[in-house]
Amino acid sequence: MESSNQFLGTERISKLMQKYAIPCIISLLVGALYNIVDQIFIANASYLGSYGNAANTVVFPLTVVALAIAVMIGDGCCSFVSISLGQNEVPKARRSVGNAVVMCLVSSIVLAALYLIFADNILAMFGGTVNAETYHHSQEYFFYITLGVPFYMFGQAMNPIIRADGNPRFAMISTLAGAVLNIILDPVFIFGLRWGMMGAAVATVIGQLITAALAVWYLLHMKITRPEKGDYRLKGSICGRTLTLGMTSFLSQISLVAAMAAINNMIRKYGALDTVFGQEQYAQIPMAVVGIVMKFFQIVISIVVGMAAGCIPVVGFNMGAKKPARVKELFTKLLLAEAAVGVVALVLVEGFPRQLIALFGAANESVYYTDFAVRSFRIYLCMIILACVNKACFIFLQAMGKAVESTALSMVREVVFGVGFALLLPRFFGLDGVLYSMPMSDILTFLIAGYLICKTYRELNQKGEV
């Protein structure tokens, strides 16, 4: 039986990039907007302000843990399915989807249970104890967000699987539907009913529930890879290969959590030594501000990852079909597009930081809030072009089946450099050291990524000559 995805090996590369990357970018942007929209409404609610903003920053890494597990399963399955369809092994692709669904459901329930049991310890670990007001808001927000973890993880895991089935548009629509509902409900719950952090969280969970429900519907109506009853029985070799292919996606997210934990704790430690932020009424400002800068970075990275991840089915299919010239052409166009996104982002953070921070309630805050925000945007994201190219390199290598190289590069960037510099540089530069950790990490990672990019081109050229 031949898959109906044969056009992936014949259609123009630029057309395929548009078809697959744009819906993926929108899906990821919308996913990122869940937390960002919460933070914008929280920041502009005078009874929450920077305390609520700081609480959102504390809880955000814990939602990323859930996302990390979901994308490991979803992106790994997407790569597995795409390679299998390129090799005309449709039954294996179906089994991968069935196994991915079971892994996602089990892991999401286990994670939610762990969050509920160890909530106080977890919040303290991510800097929630910066002051009493922030801790109270963090507890409230975290509890309700945790209840939605299974819905969130299922929707996020199914998104790349739906793309691999040849329907990137539905993947986009399902995510968009949940996010739009969240945007509608946030002001109703936060400003109308004055539910505070609970309102922001409940609006988010309802949106996630809608996305998960649409994903279930699609699972039952898949075009190419709809699992049959026996496909849901876990098979070690398929689970192992799926998780291996998705490991880079997992590490790029989970290591971000490690970096955020290090950054939040360094902010809490060195902020207390600062003449301004050592005062109780201003203690939450650095955490709130760095969280906002990270959110802007997440928007940019959602575009970058969306472009690269959207190309996974195309890369996987053409690798499986032994068409290296098409893979090389796609790699070149992708790297150029990612660099262009980085240039636009750099212009925004260096030229318009005051306008960016104004979105997050700066008018209700002290001058210290705005000044620290401007400095944070300009220093923390000054190497964002390199960050965009690095991220594209991670994901493209993963799509080619080079799980080891991709995983190693991601680990070095996020854990060795990301966590290492976040812990080291504040010892010399105080709070500014936290901000310097990002550009330093991206510069050193780019040196390694550049070598791997050249190596990948050589290999594709050699395969093309055979």
Buried (B, 14 or more C-beta within 10 A) or exposed (E): EEBEBBEBBEEEBEEBBEBBBBBBBBBBBBBBBBBBBBBBBBBBBEEBBBBBBBBBBBBBBBBBBBBBBBBBBBBBBBBBBBBBBBBBBBEBBBBBBBBBBBBBBEBBEEBBEBBBEEBBEBBBBBBBBBBEBBBBBBBBBBBBBBBBBBBBBBBBBBBBBBBBBBBBBBBBBBBBBBBBBBBEBBBEBBBEEEBBBBBBBBBBBBBBBBBBBBBEEBBEEBEBBBBEEEBBEEBEEBBEBBBBBBBBBBBBBBBBBBBBBBBBBBBBBBBEEBEBBEEEEBBBBBBBBBBBBBBBBBBBBBBBBBBBBBBBBBBBBBBBBEBBEBBBBBBEBBBEBBBEBBEEBBEBBEEEBEEBBEBBBBEBBBEBBBBBBBBBBBBBBBBBBBBBBBBBBBBBBBBBBBBEBBBBBBBBBBBBBBBBBBBBBBEEBBBBBBBBBBBBBBBBBBEBBBEBBEEBEEBBEEBBEE
